[in-house]
Amino acid sequence: MKDVPIIASGGIMDACHAVEYIIAGATFVSLGTVNFINPGAVLEVISGIKNYLWRHKLSYEELIGSLKID
């Protein structure tokens, strides 16, 4: 059901958390409290997601919902 956007929020402190939510099916992620702790968090998360995509040779669209459970 990729035509319905899913926005994940809560507990996202870094790019690793954001990537986990995206792999689980989130279309977008929302950063909240971390912005008070680290005002540069949004830019760091964006950079981290881009780095992950580059390392794994994936597009953002390919990453969304890519979790496979056997």
C-alpha positions as YAML, in Angstrom:
chain: A
units: angstrom
residues:
- id: 1
  name: MET
  ca: [0.00, 0.00, 0.00]
- id: 2
  name: LYS
  ca: [2.67, 2.48, -1.02]
- id: 3
  name: ASP
  ca: [0.09, 5.01, -2.24]
- id: 4
  name: VAL
  ca: [-0.73, 5.96, 1.38]
- id: 5
  name: PRO
  ca: [2.08, 7.98, 2.98]
- id: 6
  name: ILE
  ca: [3.23, 6.87, 6.41]
- id: 7
  name: ILE
  ca: [4.98, 9.44, 8.58]
- id: 8
  name: ALA
  ca: [7.03, 7.94, 11.40]
- id: 9
  name: SER
  ca: [7.86, 9.96, 14.49]
- id: 10
  name: GLY
  ca: [8.98, 9.31, 18.01]
- id: 11
  name: GLY
  ca: [12.41, 8.30, 19.16]
- id: 12
  name: ILE
  ca: [14.29, 9.25, 16.01]
- id: 13
  name: MET
  ca: [17.64, 10.50, 17.24]
- id: 14
  name: ASP
  ca: [19.89, 9.79, 14.26]
- id: 15
  name: ALA
  ca: [20.03, 8.52, 10.68]
- id: 16
  name: CYS
  ca: [20.14, 4.89, 11.81]
- id: 17
  name: HIS
  ca: [16.75, 5.26, 13.52]
- id: 18
  name: ALA
  ca: [15.33, 7.03, 10.46]
- id: 19
  name: VAL
  ca: [16.58, 4.32, 8.09]
- id: 20
  name: GLU
  ca: [15.05, 1.63, 10.32]
- id: 21
  name: TYR
  ca: [11.64, 3.33, 10.14]
- id: 22
  name: ILE
  ca: [11.92, 3.73, 6.35]
- id: 23
  name: ILE
  ca: [12.90, 0.08, 5.87]
- id: 24
  name: ALA
  ca: [9.87, -0.85, 8.00]
- id: 25
  name: GLY
  ca: [7.62, 1.10, 5.62]
- id: 26
  name: ALA
  ca: [7.64, 4.78, 6.58]
- id: 27
  name: THR
  ca: [7.47, 7.13, 3.62]
- id: 28
  name: PHE
  ca: [8.71, 10.06, 5.70]
- id: 29
  name: VAL
  ca: [10.19, 10.56, 9.16]
- id: 30
  name: SER
  ca: [9.62, 13.43, 11.55]
- id: 31
  name: LEU
  ca: [12.22, 14.62, 14.03]
- id: 32
  name: GLY
  ca: [11.02, 16.29, 17.21]
- id: 33
  name: THR
  ca: [12.80, 16.41, 20.56]
- id: 34
  name: VAL
  ca: [16.21, 15.70, 19.05]
- id: 35
  name: ASN
  ca: [16.10, 19.23, 17.56]
- id: 36
  name: PHE
  ca: [16.30, 20.67, 21.08]
- id: 37
  name: ILE
  ca: [19.28, 18.46, 21.90]
- id: 38
  name: ASN
  ca: [21.03, 18.91, 18.56]
- id: 39
  name: PRO
  ca: [19.83, 21.77, 16.32]
- id: 40
  name: GLY
  ca: [21.77, 20.24, 13.41]
- id: 41
  name: ALA
  ca: [20.02, 16.87, 13.69]
- id: 42
  name: VAL
  ca: [17.83, 17.28, 10.61]
- id: 43
  name: LEU
  ca: [20.80, 17.95, 8.33]
- id: 44
  name: GLU
  ca: [22.75, 15.09, 9.92]
- id: 45
  name: VAL
  ca: [19.85, 12.66, 9.40]
- id: 46
  name: ILE
  ca: [19.41, 13.71, 5.77]
- id: 47
  name: SER
  ca: [23.14, 13.26, 5.17]
- id: 48
  name: GLY
  ca: [23.11, 9.89, 6.92]
- id: 49
  name: ILE
  ca: [20.18, 8.63, 4.84]
- id: 50
  name: LYS
  ca: [21.89, 9.77, 1.63]
- id: 51
  name: ASN
  ca: [25.09, 8.02, 2.73]
- id: 52
  name: TYR
  ca: [23.19, 4.79, 3.46]
- id: 53
  name: LEU
  ca: [21.52, 4.89, 0.05]
- id: 54
  name: TRP
  ca: [24.84, 5.50, -1.69]
- id: 55
  name: ARG
  ca: [26.63, 2.68, 0.19]
- id: 56
  name: HIS
  ca: [23.84, 0.20, -0.57]
- id: 57
  name: LYS
  ca: [23.25, 1.45, -4.14]
- id: 58
  name: LEU
  ca: [19.54, 2.03, -3.48]
- id: 59
  name: SER
  ca: [17.07, 4.76, -4.30]
- id: 60
  name: TYR
  ca: [14.89, 6.21, -1.57]
- id: 61
  name: GLU
  ca: [11.87, 4.56, -3.17]
- id: 62
  name: GLU
  ca: [13.60, 1.15, -3.08]
- id: 63
  name: LEU
  ca: [14.39, 1.57, 0.61]
- id: 64
  name: ILE
  ca: [10.78, 2.26, 1.65]
- id: 65
  name: GLY
  ca: [9.25, -0.94, 3.00]
- id: 66
  name: SER
  ca: [12.20, -3.09, 1.98]
- id: 67
  name: LEU
  ca: [12.10, -5.13, 5.20]
- id: 68
  name: LYS
  ca: [11.85, -8.84, 4.44]
- id: 69
  name: ILE
  ca: [10.80, -11.27, 7.16]
- id: 70
  name: ASP
  ca: [11.14, -14.97, 6.43]
...
